[in-house]
Amino acid sequence: MNTNRWPFGVYYALLSGLLLGALLLSVRVGAVSLDFSDIGRYLAHALRHETSGDIREQLFLQIRLPRVILCTLVGAALSVSGALMQALFRNPIVEPGLVGTSSGAALGAAFVFVMGQTLQHTWIGLAGPLLLPLFAFAGGLTATLIVYRLSGVFGKTNVNTLLLSGIAVNALGASGTGFFSYVARDPQARSIVFWNLGTVSGADWNSVAVVGVSTLGGLLLSLRLGKALNALMLGETDAGYLGVRTARLKRQVILLNTLLVAVATAFVGVIGFVGLIVPHILRLLKSADNRFLLPASALLGGLLLNMADVLARTIVAPSEFPIGIVTALAGAPVFLFLLVRNNRKLQKGGFYA
């Protein structure tokens, strides 16, 4: 059966069904397993605004449920960001971690961890709980802009320069984060270390609200760019002939990428390779059409990150494995495979999927 002939709606329905199954599995398993009957009763209590002293119900409503929702939102944000960046640079081996967004956001967050009390004392009326995502956004945007500027050669994006620039900016970001870890007190340093490994264990309803606004808003804005990004894949000159304002489109993509990644990174730490793997899987399954990739990446990203979180919670239960390590173990071999394949077919130009 040739599944490539299936319409986009069929893929959306399949991905939505798989995501729902992953959500049900994720809310059930963990150090404390919950029955589906109990989950249904807890949700009914929440909808009726009823409270009880059942510790398992509180665990579900205050820990497990916000964690699963946050994991879905973060997976969607990272995947959509990966699809945007790959379309912007017209190369399928690009992901937010490679172009410095994640390391820049990590540096901004580490700065807040160490200087948090001073900053909140000064800016509490202006930023308050948004102080961490604001600094993460600023760090991620600065790093991404530096890499993008350095990767342009004769008006075109050079992939080799992109990767080298990304390595340099990532090294600078890591050195800055390491400096703050060195000067931090023990609790602060421990927070920075675990945060850099990636974890959703600190999920709460406040973080769900902030990441939900940035992810859903970023996704809706990105859907408007699908057609223009398809034209950009032909090259900036040809896209201009088709009426695409390429300079404006680049600014929009960079800002959207930074919004999606920096806010998500501010709350869960550095989780790599999700933005690389998800769009590539979808290109192999169906199409490189960005009108399909962007919404499908959100669904598949939420699905895969939830499954990674299930592994992180069960591998060494009742302890917890950092989710960033799980995604790195799965994503690094895929990235090496894509890099080798892309080099072999470099003479063809553009996307190979």
N, C-alpha and C positions, 0 to 999 in steps of 0.2 A: 504494500500500500504506500502510495506516494503522499506522505504527510505534508509536503511542501505546498500542495494544492489546497490544503485546508485554509479557510478564511481566518483572519486575525481573531475574530470572536471565539472560534473554537479553542485557540491557544489561551485566550484570556480565561475562558471557562475552566479549562483543564488546570491552569496555574492557580486559579482561585480555589478550586476544589482541593488541590494538593496543599495550598497554604492553609485552608481551614483544617485539614487533617493534621498538619504540623502544629497548628495552634492548640488543637485538642490534646495532642500528645504532649506538647510542651507544658501545658497547665497541669497535666496529670502527674508527670514523673518528676523525680527529684529526690532529695534526701528524705522528704516526706511524701509518700505517694497518696494521691487523692482519687477516690472513685468518681465516676461520671455522675452518679446519682447525687453524691455530695456536692459536686460542682454545680449541678443544676439547682440544688436547694440554696446554695450560697448566693448564686446569681439572682434567684427569686427574692431572697432577703434584701439584697442590695437594691433591686428595682423598687421594692416596697419601702425602702429606707428603714428597714428593721435592723437592729443590732442584737448580738448575742455574745456571750462570754466564751464561745467555742474557740479555742486557740487555733484549730485547723481552719476555721472560717476566716479568722483574722489573717492567718498566714496566706490564704488564697487571695483575699481582697486587698491586702496591703503590701504583699511581697510578690507572690507568684503572678497574679494577673497584670500588675503594672510592668513587671519584668518582661513578660511575653509580649505585651503591646509595644514597649520600648524597643525590644529586640526586632520586632517587625518593622517599626519605623526607621530604625538605624540601618537595617539591611536594605530597605527601599531607598534611603537617602544615598548610601554608598554606591549602590548599583546604578541608580539614575545618574549620579555624578560621574561614574566611570563611563557610561554611555555618552554623556555630554563631552567629556574630555577626549574620548577616542574620536568622536566626530569632529571636534575642533581641530585636533592635531592630525586628523585623517590617518590614524594609525591604531591598530587594535591591541597594541601592547602597552598603551598608556593607561595609567590609573592614578587616582589622587595621591597615593603614597609615593609614586615615582616622580611626581612633579612638585613635591614639596608642601602640598597643602596640609597633609596630616602632621608632618614634623613642625611646620610653622604654627599650626593650631596647638600642638603639644607644648611648644615653647611658651605660647601665650598663656596656656592653662597652668604650666609650671610656675610662671611668674605670679599668677594669682594665688596658687597654693602657698607660696613663700611670703608674698607681700599682701596677702588677703586682708588681714586685720587693718593694716594701714590704708589700703585702698577703700575698703568698705567704710572706714571711719570718715574718709574724705568724700566718697561718692555714694554713700548709702542712699541719699535722697534721689540720685539720678539713675543708678543702676540696680542696687540691691542684689536680688538673687540672679539677675542677668549679667552680673559682672564677669563670671567665668565664660559664658558663651560669647560675650562681647570681645574679650581679650583673645579668645581662641579664634574668633572670626578675623580680627585684625591681623593676628599672626599668620593664619592660613592665607589670607588675601595677599599679604606682603610677599610671602614665599612664592605663591603661584605667579604673581606678576613678575618677580625677578626671573624665574625659570622661563616664563613665556618670552620675555624680552631677550634673554640670552639665546633662546633657541631659534630666533629668526635670523636667517642668513639670506641676503639679497631678496628680502620680501617673502621668503618661503620658510616654512618650519622644517628645520633639519632635525631628524630623529636622533642622530648620533649626538648632536649638540644638546638636544633636549635631555637625553639620558645622562650625559655628563654634567649638565647644569643641575639636574635633579639630584644627582649624587652629591654634588658640592653643597647645594642648599640643604639637603637632608643632613649632611655632616655638620653644617653650621647649626641647624636646629637641634641636633642631638647634643652637640657640645654645649649649647646654651641650656638645654634641659639638664644635662649632667652637672653644669655649674650650679644651678639652683638646687639640685639634689645634694650637692656637696655642702652648700651653705645652710641647707634646711635643718631644722631640728628633726629628731627621730620620727615623730608622727607625720610631719610634713614629707619627709623623705620617703617614708613607707607609702604614703598616698601617691606620690609621684611615680614610684617604681611599679606599684600595682596598676596604676592608671595607664602607664605606658604599655603594659602587657595586654590591656583590653579586658574589660569586665562590665557586665550589666547587673552585677549584684547590688549596686547602689540605686537601682531603679525605684522611683516613687511617682506619685501622681503629678507632682510639680514638673519633674523632668519629662514625663510623658506629654504634658501640656505644651512645654516649650518646644521639644523636638517634633511634636505633632504639627504645630503651626509651621515650623520651618520646612519640614518634609512635605506636607501636603501643599503648602504654598509654593515651594520650589517645584514640585511635580506639576502642578497646574500651569505654572509659568513656562516650564520646559516643554510641555505639550504643544504650546503655541510655536515653538521653534523647530519642530520636526521637519517641516517642509523645507525651511531655509537650510537646515543642517544637511539634508539630502543634497541640496544644490551645492553646498560647500564641499562635499566629497568630490565634486568634479574639479575642484581647484578654485582659488579665490577669483581669478580672472573670469572664468566661465560663470561662476556664481554671480559676479557683478553684472555680466551680460544678461543674466536672468532676473535682474532686479533686486538682488540681495545686497543689502548694505553691510558688507563684510566687517568693517571696523566696528560698527554698532553690535553686530551679532557676536563678535569675539568678546566685547565687554560684557554683554549679557550672559554669555556662557561662563565666563570667568567668575562673575559675581554670583551666579546661581550655584556653580560648583563650590565656591567658598562657603556660601550660606549653608548648603546641604551638609558638607563635610565638617566644617568647623563647629557648627552647633551640635551635630551628633557626636563628634570627637570630644567636645567639652564635657559630655555627660558619661560617656562609656570608655573613653580612652582610645588608643590607636588600634584599629582593627583593619588589617591589611588584606589585600588581594580580592576582597569581595567585589569591588568595582572593576576588577580585571576579568574575573571568571564569568560572572553572570552575563554581561553583554555578549561575550564570545560564545557561550553555550547557546544563547538565543539565535545568534547568527548561523550557527551550525544547524540548529533545529528548523529555522524558518527563513529569516530574511535579515538583511542589513539595513532595511528601511527604518529610519529613526522614528517614524510615526508609529511603528510597531515596537521598536526596541525600548523606548522610554517607559510606556506603561507596563510592558511585560517585564522589564528589568525590576520595576518596583515590586511586582508580585513574586518573581523568582528570588529576588534578593531577600525579601522578608522570609520566604520559605527556607532558603539555605542557611540564613543566620540563625533561625530558630532551631534547625536541626543541629547546627554547630553548638548552640547553647545547651541543647539536650545532652550532647556528648560531654560538654564541659562539666555538666552537673552530675553525670553518672559515672564517668571514668574512674574517679577517685572518691566517690561518695563515701561518707557524708561531707568530705571536703569538696572544694571546687577548683577546677582547672581553668586558667585564664583563657577566655574565648579567643583572644588574639593569637595565642599559640596554636589553637586548633585550626583557625583559618590560614595561618602561615604555613602549617604543615601540609595543608591541602592545596594552597595556592601557589607556593614556590615552584613545585614541579610543573604545574600548568604554565606558569610564566616562562620557565626555561624552554618548554616545548614550543610556546608561541614565538619566543625570540628566535629560536633556531629555524622554525618554519617561515617566519617573516623574512629572515635574512636570505633564505633560499629562493624566495619569490619576490625579492626586493625590486628586481627589474620590471615587474609588472606594474608597480605603483598602486597607490590607493589600498583599499581593503581587499583582502584575499578571500573573505568569506562570501 
